[in-house]
């Protein structure tokens, strides 16, 4: 039995790259899907970050409803971060909203640890090394007999960038074959798979485009590999409906913003006493080591290695003196007031909160890049303007849109780094990011129940309800997304009118967290990818 619906997540894909490649005939599979179906720009959520965005796509809900605002995110009630996981998701996802539908869920962010569903789940994204990332467990054993498991999980640059490129391309080819095998083995009616390879390639290889570097065509070649992998699945399941979507887009990274320094210079925060160089030395030295050396060190002295690595991963969000700081910065453009009664050492009273927030917002909107005179922030969103739902208390007071203008907030830098400057090289890789996310991703829909032509802008929240409609399942009332009717065939909608149901929009969180060892391993992976400084 072949799937009725296949959703392929091309993480970070953008029409800015896709359309020129299509015109050159270099993405024949995606070009064929667009020609036979519909396309649309797809508006991401805030923040337009992988874990938050894909959770929004597959729940149809904004972060205020599902509770995931990022992967490495501010721990509630603490001046520190922790890694969030599937345990923290508060809203049901697509595979929990259907009846009599078998699913294959493949490497969807925030789906680790895997859960028992009707079908099977492969949660290689976010899985600590050596963990069980398949449910049922027997599936992981079967996959290991047929495919290299290291090619089925997310990869970071653990050697040269040339080796990293090879890992990305090989992983796409292996995963495409593995998905076809697993979907057939499971008898899946719906396949939902996310591929992060384009995202990784754009972050690291964007800078080499259109020059004479050996990796000048790396971004293009990863898109081509993604297209070929898609072709493997399209050929295997030719009668299925296909959705190809990205969680956000991508574009040039123009610079890093030392937001902590801005807060200090504008009287909103104070740096704590800076640690002596000798105290910082072992931490900085550890992160300068290549990942392979760090792995070897963990094997020799796991306790010491865990202490050294976690010291920079689970510490304070920035080197602030909390008793003298009115605001502080998270990791994904989130900014928080140091609110009395909410924070451990809060100094801003509830009565002062609106005035402090508005003062900070106005100042940030005036911040420019001294090298170009360009504004750094396209907007500074107030919490209540972009979030709603029962978990708004987990949202930041302000969400900063640096992505639209091509800047990245660097949350934990001290006074020794400049306010706005070129992106810094990543520890252990000796390369900086040259591209970052943009708020507009892609939507391509093709298949027997799909319409044809261009569609006005859709929202990432529309993925889940549209998938439910294609599976002839009711759409939960009250979610943020809507069925993308212009992408569907009119005759199909007439024969299968959209139904709504008053099902619970909430899911109980599991009161369990990553162990210290697991969290450090996953956070180290994010650091190697550049998501954590």
C-alpha positions in Angstrom: 0.0 0.0 0.0 1.5 3.3 -1.1 1.2 6.6 0.8 -1.7 9.0 0.0 0.3 12.0 1.1 4.0 12.8 1.3 5.2 16.0 3.0 8.9 16.8 2.3 10.5 19.5 4.4 13.3 21.2 2.5 14.6 23.1 5.5 15.5 26.7 4.7 14.8 26.4 1.0 14.1 29.7 -0.7 12.7 30.6 -4.1 15.6 33.0 -4.4 17.8 30.0 -5.1 15.2 27.6 -6.5 13.9 29.8 -9.4 17.3 30.5 -11.0 18.2 26.8 -10.8 14.8 25.9 -12.3 15.4 28.2 -15.2 18.7 26.4 -15.8 17.1 23.0 -15.7 19.0 22.0 -12.6 15.9 21.1 -10.4 13.9 18.9 -12.8 11.8 17.1 -10.1 10.7 20.2 -8.3 10.2 22.0 -11.6 7.9 19.2 -12.6 5.9 19.4 -9.3 5.5 23.2 -9.7 4.4 22.8 -13.3 1.8 20.2 -12.4 0.6 21.9 -9.2 0.8 25.1 -7.2 3.5 27.2 -5.6 3.4 30.0 -3.0 5.7 31.9 -0.7 5.2 30.6 2.9 5.3 32.9 5.8 7.2 31.5 8.8 6.6 32.0 12.5 8.5 34.0 15.1 11.2 33.2 15.5 11.9 31.7 12.1 14.0 29.0 13.6 14.0 25.3 12.8 12.5 23.8 15.9 9.9 26.4 16.6 8.9 26.7 12.9 8.5 23.0 12.1 6.5 22.5 15.3 4.2 25.3 14.1 3.9 23.7 10.7 2.9 20.3 12.1 0.6 21.5 14.9 -1.0 24.4 12.9 -0.4 26.5 16.0 1.7 29.5 17.0 4.3 29.0 19.8 1.9 30.5 22.3 -0.2 27.4 21.8 2.5 24.7 21.4 5.1 26.0 23.8 8.2 25.6 21.6 10.0 28.9 21.0 13.4 27.5 20.1 15.6 24.5 20.6 18.2 25.9 22.9 15.9 28.2 24.7 15.7 30.2 27.9 14.8 27.9 30.8 11.6 29.2 32.5 12.4 31.2 35.6 16.2 31.0 35.2 19.0 33.1 33.8 20.1 30.1 31.8 19.1 28.0 28.8 18.2 24.4 28.3 17.4 22.2 25.3 13.8 21.6 24.6 12.5 18.4 23.1 9.3 16.6 22.1 8.5 16.3 25.8 7.9 20.1 25.9 5.4 20.3 23.0 2.0 21.2 24.3 -0.2 20.9 21.2 -1.0 17.7 19.3 0.8 17.2 15.9 -0.5 15.9 12.6 0.3 12.3 13.5 -1.7 12.6 16.7 -4.7 14.2 15.1 -5.8 11.4 12.7 -7.7 8.2 13.0 -7.0 5.1 11.0 -4.1 6.7 9.3 -0.6 5.2 9.5 2.3 7.6 9.6 6.0 7.6 8.9 7.5 10.6 10.7 11.1 11.1 9.6 13.6 13.4 11.3 11.1 16.1 12.2 12.7 18.6 14.6 11.4 18.5 18.2 10.2 14.9 17.7 13.0 13.3 19.9 12.5 11.3 21.9 10.4 9.2 19.5 6.9 8.4 20.5 4.7 5.4 19.8 2.2 6.3 17.0 0.1 4.5 14.5 3.0 3.7 12.2 6.6 4.6 13.0 8.8 7.5 14.0 12.4 8.1 13.2 13.7 11.0 15.3 17.4 11.4 14.3 17.2 15.2 14.5 18.0 16.1 18.1 19.1 12.5 19.1 22.1 12.3 21.3 24.9 10.0 20.0 24.2 6.4 20.6 20.5 6.9 21.6 17.5 5.0 20.3 15.8 7.3 17.9 13.2 5.0 16.3 9.8 3.9 17.5 9.3 1.0 17.4 12.9 0.0 18.4 12.9 -2.8 15.9 12.8 -0.3 13.1 16.2 1.1 14.1 17.7 -2.4 14.1 16.2 -3.0 10.6 17.5 0.3 9.3 20.9 -0.4 10.7 21.0 -3.6 8.7 20.4 -1.8 5.5 21.8 1.8 5.8 24.6 3.5 7.7 22.9 5.1 10.7 25.2 8.1 10.7 23.7 9.0 7.3 20.2 9.0 8.8 20.8 11.7 11.4 21.6 15.4 11.3 25.3 16.1 10.6 27.6 18.9 11.8 31.0 19.8 10.3 33.2 17.4 12.1 36.2 17.9 9.8 36.8 20.0 6.7 34.0 21.8 5.0 34.7 19.6 2.0 34.0 16.5 4.0 30.9 18.2 5.4 29.6 18.8 1.9 30.2 15.1 1.1 28.3 14.1 4.2 25.3 16.3 3.3 25.0 14.9 -0.3 25.5 11.3 0.7 23.0 11.7 3.5 20.3 12.9 1.1 20.8 9.9 -1.2 20.8 7.4 1.6 17.8 8.9 3.4 15.7 9.0 0.2 16.2 5.2 -0.2 15.6 4.6 3.5 12.4 6.6 3.5 11.0 4.6 0.6 11.9 1.3 2.3 10.6 2.4 5.7 7.3 3.8 4.3 6.7 0.6 2.5 7.6 -1.5 5.5 5.4 0.4 7.8 2.5 0.6 5.3 2.4 4.4 5.7 -0.6 6.4 4.5 1.2 9.7 5.2 5.0 10.3 5.1 6.3 13.4 6.8 10.1 13.9 6.4 12.4 16.9 7.0 15.8 17.3 5.4 18.1 19.9 7.0 20.9 19.6 4.3 20.0 22.8 2.4 20.0 24.8 5.7 23.4 23.5 6.7 24.8 24.2 3.2 23.5 27.7 3.1 24.9 28.6 6.5 28.4 27.5 5.7 28.8 27.6 1.9 26.8 30.7 0.9 30.0 32.8 1.1 31.7 30.8 -1.7 29.0 31.3 -4.3 30.1 33.0 -7.5 33.8 32.9 -6.7 36.7 30.5 -7.5 36.6 28.6 -4.2 36.4 24.8 -4.5 33.0 24.9 -2.8 31.7 27.7 -5.0 28.9 25.5 -6.3 28.2 23.6 -3.0 24.9 25.3 -2.3 23.7 24.5 -5.8 24.8 20.9 -5.6 23.1 20.3 -2.3 19.8 21.7 -3.9 20.4 19.4 -6.8 20.9 16.5 -4.4 17.7 17.4 -2.6 15.9 17.5 -5.9 17.3 14.0 -6.8 16.3 12.7 -3.4 12.8 14.0 -3.9 12.7 12.3 -7.3 13.5 9.0 -5.7 10.4 9.3 -3.5 8.2 10.8 -6.3 9.1 7.9 -8.5 8.4 5.3 -5.8 5.0 6.9 -4.8 3.8 8.4 -8.1 0.1 8.4 -7.2 0.6 10.3 -3.9 -0.2 14.0 -3.2 3.1 15.9 -2.5 3.7 18.9 -0.4 7.3 20.4 -0.5 7.6 23.1 2.1 10.3 24.9 4.0 10.2 26.3 7.5 11.8 29.6 6.5 14.0 31.0 3.7 17.6 32.1 3.6 19.8 35.0 2.6 23.1 36.6 3.2 24.3 37.2 6.8 25.4 40.8 6.9 26.7 40.8 10.5 26.4 39.9 14.1 24.8 42.2 16.7 26.3 42.2 20.2 22.9 43.0 21.8 24.2 42.7 25.4 26.7 45.5 24.7 23.8 47.6 23.3 21.8 47.1 26.5 24.8 48.1 28.6 25.6 51.2 26.5 22.0 52.3 26.6 21.6 52.0 30.4 19.4 48.9 30.4 22.0 46.4 31.8 25.3 46.1 33.5 28.0 43.5 32.8 29.1 41.4 35.7 32.7 41.5 36.8 34.6 39.9 33.9 36.2 36.6 34.7 40.0 36.6 34.7 41.6 35.3 31.5 42.9 32.2 33.3 39.4 31.2 34.4 38.2 31.5 30.8 41.1 29.8 29.2 40.2 26.2 29.6 36.7 26.8 28.3 37.9 28.7 25.2 40.6 26.2 24.6 38.2 23.3 24.8 35.9 24.8 22.2 38.8 25.6 19.8 39.5 21.9 19.6 38.1 20.1 16.6 35.0 18.0 17.4 36.8 14.8 16.8 39.4 15.7 19.5 36.6 16.7 21.9 34.9 13.3 21.4 38.2 11.6 22.1 38.6 13.7 25.3 35.1 12.7 26.4 36.1 9.1 26.2 39.3 9.6 28.3 37.7 11.8 31.0 33.9 11.9 30.5 33.2 13.7 33.8 35.8 16.5 33.3 34.8 16.9 29.6 31.1 17.2 30.5 31.9 19.8 33.1 34.1 21.8 30.7 31.6 21.6 27.8 28.4 22.3 29.8 30.0 25.3 31.5 29.5 27.4 28.4 26.3 25.7 27.3 24.1 25.8 30.4 25.4 29.0 32.1 24.0 32.5 32.1 22.5 33.9 28.9 25.0 36.8 29.0 27.6 38.1 31.5 25.2 40.5 33.2 24.9 41.6 36.8 21.3 40.6 37.3 20.9 43.0 40.3 21.5 46.0 38.0 20.1 44.8 34.7 16.6 45.8 33.5 16.7 43.4 30.4 18.6 40.5 29.0 18.9 38.5 25.8 18.0 34.9 24.8 19.4 32.9 22.0 16.9 33.4 19.2 16.3 37.1 19.0 14.2 36.9 22.2 14.6 39.8 24.7 13.3 39.7 28.3 12.6 42.2 30.9 14.2 41.4 34.3 10.8 41.5 35.8 10.2 41.5 39.5 8.2 38.5 40.7 9.0 36.6 37.5 12.8 36.5 37.4 15.0 35.3 40.3 16.6 38.8 40.7 14.0 40.9 38.9 14.3 44.7 39.3 11.6 46.0 36.9 8.3 46.3 38.6 5.1 45.3 36.7 4.1 48.9 36.7 7.3 49.9 34.9 7.3 47.1 32.4 5.4 48.7 29.5 7.6 51.9 29.6 10.8 49.9 29.8 9.8 47.6 27.0 8.7 50.5 24.7 11.9 52.4 25.5 14.0 49.4 24.5 11.9 48.8 21.4 12.3 52.4 20.1 16.0 52.3 20.7 16.5 49.0 18.9 14.6 50.2 15.8 17.1 53.1 15.5 20.1 50.8 15.7 22.1 50.9 12.4 25.2 49.1 11.1 28.0 51.7 11.3 29.6 50.1 8.2 26.7 50.7 6.0 24.1 52.9 7.8 21.5 50.2 7.3 19.0 49.4 10.1 19.7 46.2 11.9 16.2 45.4 13.0 13.2 45.3 10.6 10.8 45.2 13.5 10.7 44.6 17.2 7.5 42.6 18.0 5.7 42.8 21.3 4.8 39.5 22.8 1.0 40.0 22.6 1.2 41.2 19.0 2.5 37.8 17.7 1.6 35.1 20.2 -1.6 33.8 21.7 -2.7 30.8 23.6 -2.2 29.1 27.0 1.6 29.2 26.9 2.3 32.8 26.2 4.0 33.0 29.5 6.9 31.1 27.9 7.3 33.8 25.3 9.8 36.6 25.5 8.7 40.2 26.1 10.1 41.3 22.8 11.0 39.3 19.6 13.6 41.0 17.5 13.4 40.7 13.7 17.0 40.8 12.7 16.5 38.1 10.0 14.6 40.3 7.5 17.6 42.6 7.3 20.2 39.9 7.4 21.7 40.2 10.9 22.1 37.7 13.7 21.8 38.5 17.4 24.8 37.3 19.4 23.5 37.0 22.9 26.4 36.1 25.1 29.3 38.4 24.0 31.0 40.7 26.5 32.3 44.2 26.1 35.4 43.2 24.3 33.5 42.5 21.0 32.1 45.3 18.8 28.5 46.2 18.7 27.8 45.3 15.1 30.5 43.5 13.1 31.3 40.7 10.7 30.2 37.2 11.7 32.8 35.5 13.9 34.3 32.1 13.0 32.8 29.1 14.8 34.8 27.2 17.4 36.4 24.1 16.1 35.5 24.7 12.4 37.4 27.9 11.6 34.5 29.1 9.5 31.8 31.6 10.0 28.2 31.5 8.9 27.6 33.5 5.7 23.8 33.1 5.4 21.0 33.0 7.9 17.2 32.6 7.9 14.6 34.8 6.2 10.9 34.8 7.1 9.6 33.6 3.8 9.9 29.9 2.8 8.4 27.8 0.0 5.3 25.9 -0.6 4.9 23.5 -3.6 1.8 21.2 -3.9 1.2 18.6 -6.6 -0.8 15.4 -7.0 -4.2 14.1 -8.0 -6.1 16.2 -5.4 -4.0 19.4 -6.0 -4.9 22.5 -8.1 -2.6 24.3 -10.5 -1.1 27.7 -10.7 0.3 30.3 -8.4 -1.2 31.0 -5.0 -0.9 34.1 -2.8 1.2 33.9 0.3 0.3 31.1 2.7 1.3 30.7 6.3 3.4 27.9 7.8 0.5 27.1 10.1 -1.5 26.0 7.0 0.6 22.9 6.5 -1.1 20.8 9.2 -4.8 21.6 8.4 -4.1 21.2 4.7 -2.6 17.8 5.3 -5.6 16.8 7.4 -7.9 17.8 4.7 -6.0 15.7 2.1 -6.2 12.8 4.5 -10.0 13.4 4.8 -9.6 14.1 8.5 -11.3 16.8 10.6 -9.3 20.0 11.3 -9.3 21.0 15.0 -11.3 24.1 15.6 -9.4 27.1 16.9 -5.9 26.4 15.5 -4.1 29.2 13.8 -3.7 27.6 10.4 -6.3 27.1 7.6 -6.7 24.7 4.8 -4.9 26.1 1.8 -8.0 25.7 -0.4 -6.4 27.5 -3.5 -3.8 24.7 -3.6 -6.4 22.0 -3.7 -8.5 20.7 -6.6 -12.0 22.2 -6.5 -13.6 18.8 -7.3 -11.7 17.2 -4.4 -13.0 19.9 -2.0 -16.5 19.5 -3.3 -16.4 15.7 -2.7 -14.5 16.1 0.5 -15.6 19.3 2.2 -13.4 20.5 5.0 -14.6 19.3 8.4 -13.8 20.8 11.8 -13.9 19.1 15.1 -13.7 20.3 18.7 -10.8 18.1 19.6 -8.4 19.1 22.3 -5.8 21.5 21.1 -3.6 20.7 24.1 -1.3 17.9 24.8 0.1 17.0 28.2 3.8 17.7 28.5 6.0 14.9 29.8 7.7 15.8 33.0 11.1 14.6 32.0 14.1 16.4 30.6 17.3 15.4 28.8 19.9 14.1 31.2 22.9 16.4 31.8 25.0 14.2 29.5 22.3 14.1 26.7 21.7 17.9 26.9 25.4 18.6 26.7 25.8 16.3 23.7 22.9 17.9 21.8 24.0 21.4 22.7 27.5 20.7 21.6 26.0 19.6 18.2 24.1 22.9 18.0 27.3 24.8 18.8 29.2 23.0 16.1 26.4 24.0 13.7 26.7 27.6 14.8 23.4 28.0 16.6 25.1 28.5 19.9 28.2 30.6 20.5 
